Amino acid sequence: MDKFLRQAIDEAQAGLRDGGIPIGSVLVVGDRIVGRGHNQRVQKGSPVLHAEMDCLENAGRLPVSEYRKAVLYSTLSPCDMCSGAILLYGIPKVVIGENRSFQGPEDYLRSRGVKIEVVDDNVCRKLMHDFIEASSSLWNEDVGEDEATLKS
């Protein structure tokens, strides 16, 4: 397994241990992790702290040139919000652990020049499968689904 995806998985597992949603992310420039994070919507009561957003926050302010050389690793396909941040900062490549549980706008990112690599990792899939099965209402909230809409 890729060492950077392994680090993103470690972040996802940390989020789960803290009572949150098991999605993790690392931002890599060259061969160095410059930011890491995990979904903290539950832990911090935040509407925006998806794993990728937490990772970028923890990376701090970087020169534009650093973002343009970066690779963002995420255990799950980035959502619209996180994809917007990828485009805003010009991150040229995203490595996705899995996109079966949720698939963000990967085709749109590709159309904007972002290289997308989907690993389809068993550990990432199991983390999400088990979480969704145990906490479906929390998962639906995280991806912007309304329980009432889902029932109709």
ABEGO torsion letter per residue (X at the ends): XBAAAAAAAAAAAAAAAAGBBBBBBBBBBEABBABBBBBAAAAAGBAABBAAAAAAAAAEBBBAAAAAABBBBBABBBBAAAAAAAAAAGBABBBBABAAABBBBAAAAAAAGBBBBBAGBAAAAAAAAAAAAABAAAAAAAAGBBAAAAAX
